[in-house]
Amino acid sequence: MPGIDRRERIRRRAEYQQVYDRGVKVHGRTFTLFRLPNGLDFGRLGIAATRKLGGAVVRNRAKRLVREVFRLNKPQVGVDIVVIPRRELLDTSLVALESEFRHTLERSARRVR
């Protein structure tokens, strides 16, 4: 089972900044999501896990969980997504996290229209 392809990641600071500045921001219970159409035929993911979340082990676990949820629920249209995890994310099951991700993504899509 392949993970997230390299081209499906947001890597540069300028790309993150563009999503923050021009994208739609939606708060969820376990994370904040920014969404911006990217004009490509695939979605891209960026994760901003700050030190406020915890140490390196905690931040890396949060990032792995978010990447897995993205992999299982890849958007059909070209959209850049930046996720900022909260502490609550670490205590949430993968099934609940997946459900919230889909719901939050849907809410952000409605705000764009």
Residue, then its C-alpha position, 0 to 999 in steps of 0.5 A: m500500500p503506497g503512502i503519499d507521493r512526493r508531489e502530493r506534499i506541500r514543501r516550501r514556506a511560500e506554498y504554505q504562506q499562500v494557502y494561509d493567506r488565500g485559503v479558507k480556514v475551518h476549525g475542527r475539534t482536533f485540527t484546523l484546516f486550510r484549503l485552497p484550490n491549486g489548479l492541479d489534478f491532484g490534492r496536496l497536503g501540508i502539516a504544520a505541527t508546532r512545538k506547542l503540540g509537544g516533543a518530536v515524538v508527539r509531533n511526528r505521531a500527529k503528522r503520521l496520523v494526518r498523512e494516513v487520514f489524507r491517504l485514505n481520503k484523497p480529494q478528487v479535485g486539485v486542492d492544497i490542504v494544510v492541517i494544524p493538529r491540536r493535542e486532542l488529535l493524539d487521543t482520537s481514534l483513526v476512524a473518528l479522525e477520518s470522519e472529522f477530516r471528511h466533514t471538515l473538508e466538506r465544510s471548507a468546500r461549501r465556504v469556497r462556493 
